[in-house]
Amino acid sequence: MTSVKQKLLNMLDELTKDQLIRFKWFLKDMTSNLTTSLLEDKTACDLVDLMVDMFSYQAVESTKEVFRKINKNDLVGKLTQSR
């Protein structure tokens, strides 16, 4: 069984560098606890840890919301199917 962290990491690994930058930008807007300086040097692994720590059980839904905003609906579908 794949863990939530593994699922999220697999999805983030499918993003290009530019898409990952946009992902971070939209993620920052989801909560006031995230700042640009906190996110700018984060790898996909770091982002997964951060999202699970901040959003807990809502990390998957938060990720899907950001994927929709960056027009990665294919990843929303994959993440939904992997549940």
Secondary structure, 3 states (H helix, E strand, C coil): CCCHHHHHHHHHCCCCHHHHHHHHHHHHCCCCCCCHHHHCCCCHHHHHHHHHHHHHHHHHHHHHHHHHHCCCHHHHHHHHHCC
